[in-house]
Amino acid sequence: MKRDWLIIKDIMSAIEENKVKSHWESLPEDKHNIYLLHYELLQESELIANYQMISDTDDLGNINQHPVYWAQNPGICAIHLTMKGYDLLEVLRDQNLWSRIINKAKSLGVKLTFEFIKQAIPVIYKQLL
C-alpha cells in the first residue's frame, strides 16, 4: 500500500462534514481496504480520534469491515478530527500552500512525509509573509 494524500484529504473531509457513513457507502468495494488502512494511519498520527473499525457478516456469510459511524458509548464522541487534523486538512485544501509544500519537497529531493509537511508549513508561511 502507498500512502495517498488525496485519500487522506477525502477521509478527513468526510469526517469534518459528519458524512462518514454516506462517504463509506459511496466508495467502490475494491477501495475499502485501502481506505481502512488510511483511517488507521490517521488515527496513529493523531489526526483523528475515536476511530474504530467494525466487522460484521452479511446474509451470505461475507465479512464486511467499515469504520464505526457513531459513538459506541454514551458520552463518547464519534470519530472526529483533532486540532492537528483540522490544521492538516486546511493545508491540504489550500492549493497554493499545498503546491508550495510539494515543490519544496521536490527541490530538496525528499519524500512528502507527514513530518516533512509539519516542518515545511512554517517555512512556507514565512515566505508568504
C-alpha positions as CSV (number, residue, x, y, z in Angstrom):
1,M,0.0,0.0,0.0
2,K,1.1,3.5,-0.7
3,R,0.0,6.4,1.4
4,D,-2.2,8.7,-0.7
5,W,-2.7,12.3,0.3
6,L,-5.8,12.6,-1.8
7,I,-7.4,9.7,0.2
8,I,-6.4,11.3,3.4
9,K,-8.0,14.6,2.3
10,D,-11.1,12.7,1.2
11,I,-11.5,10.9,4.6
12,M,-10.8,14.0,6.6
13,S,-13.3,16.0,4.7
14,A,-16.0,13.3,5.2
15,I,-15.3,13.3,8.9
16,E,-15.4,17.1,9.1
17,E,-18.8,17.1,7.3
18,N,-20.1,14.3,9.5
19,K,-20.7,12.1,6.4
20,V,-18.5,9.1,7.2
21,K,-21.4,6.6,6.6
22,S,-22.5,8.0,3.3
23,H,-19.0,8.6,2.1
24,W,-18.0,5.0,3.0
25,E,-21.1,3.6,1.3
26,S,-20.3,5.5,-1.9
27,L,-16.8,4.0,-2.2
28,P,-16.3,1.2,-4.6
29,E,-15.9,-2.1,-2.6
30,D,-12.4,-2.6,-4.0
31,K,-11.3,0.6,-2.3
32,H,-12.4,-0.4,1.2
33,N,-9.2,-1.9,2.3
34,I,-7.0,1.0,1.2
35,Y,-9.4,3.4,2.9
36,L,-9.4,1.4,6.1
37,L,-5.6,1.4,6.2
38,H,-5.6,5.2,5.7
39,Y,-8.1,5.5,8.6
40,E,-5.5,3.6,10.7
41,L,-2.7,6.0,9.6
42,L,-4.8,9.0,10.5
43,Q,-5.6,7.5,14.0
44,E,-1.9,6.6,14.6
45,S,-0.8,10.1,13.6
46,E,-3.4,11.6,16.0
47,L,-5.2,13.5,13.2
48,I,-8.5,11.8,14.0
49,A,-9.8,10.4,17.3
50,N,-12.2,7.7,18.2
51,Y,-11.7,5.7,15.0
52,Q,-12.9,2.1,15.4
53,M,-13.3,-0.5,12.7
54,I,-16.2,-2.9,13.0
55,S,-16.6,-6.3,11.3
56,D,-20.0,-7.8,10.6
57,T,-21.3,-10.6,8.5
58,D,-23.9,-10.3,5.8
59,D,-26.7,-12.8,5.0
60,L,-24.3,-14.7,2.7
61,G,-21.7,-15.1,5.4
62,N,-19.3,-12.5,3.9
63,I,-17.3,-10.5,6.4
64,N,-17.6,-6.7,5.9
65,Q,-15.4,-4.2,7.6
66,H,-16.1,-0.5,7.9
67,P,-15.4,2.4,10.2
68,V,-17.8,2.9,13.1
69,Y,-20.1,5.8,12.1
70,W,-21.5,6.6,15.5
71,A,-20.4,6.7,19.1
72,Q,-20.5,3.3,20.7
73,N,-20.7,4.5,24.2
74,P,-22.9,7.3,25.7
75,G,-20.8,10.4,26.4
76,I,-18.1,9.5,23.9
77,C,-17.9,11.4,20.7
78,A,-18.0,9.6,17.4
79,I,-15.0,9.7,15.1
80,H,-13.8,13.3,14.7
81,L,-10.8,15.4,13.6
82,T,-8.3,16.5,16.2
83,M,-6.9,20.0,16.2
84,K,-3.9,18.7,14.3
85,G,-6.3,17.1,11.9
86,Y,-8.1,20.3,11.2
87,D,-4.8,22.1,10.6
88,L,-3.6,19.5,8.1
89,L,-7.0,19.5,6.3
90,E,-6.7,23.3,5.9
91,V,-3.3,22.8,4.4
92,L,-4.5,20.1,2.0
93,R,-7.3,22.3,0.8
94,D,-5.2,25.4,0.2
95,Q,-3.9,24.7,-3.3
96,N,-1.3,27.5,-3.1
97,L,0.2,26.2,0.1
98,W,-0.1,22.5,-0.8
99,S,1.7,23.1,-4.2
100,R,4.5,25.0,-2.4
101,I,5.0,22.2,0.0
102,I,5.1,19.6,-2.8
103,N,7.6,21.8,-4.8
104,K,9.7,22.3,-1.6
105,A,9.9,18.5,-1.1
106,K,10.9,18.0,-4.8
107,S,13.5,20.8,-4.7
108,L,15.1,19.3,-1.6
109,G,14.8,15.7,-3.0
110,V,12.9,14.4,0.0
111,K,9.8,12.3,0.3
112,L,6.5,14.0,1.1
113,T,6.0,12.7,4.6
114,F,3.8,13.9,7.4
115,E,6.9,15.0,9.3
116,F,8.2,17.0,6.3
117,I,4.8,18.7,5.9
118,K,4.8,19.7,9.5
119,Q,8.3,21.2,9.2
120,A,7.6,22.9,5.8
121,I,4.4,24.7,6.8
122,P,6.1,27.4,9.0
123,V,8.9,27.8,6.3
124,I,6.3,28.3,3.6
125,Y,4.3,30.7,5.8
126,K,7.4,32.8,6.3
127,Q,8.0,33.0,2.6
128,L,4.4,34.2,2.1
129,L,4.6,37.0,4.7
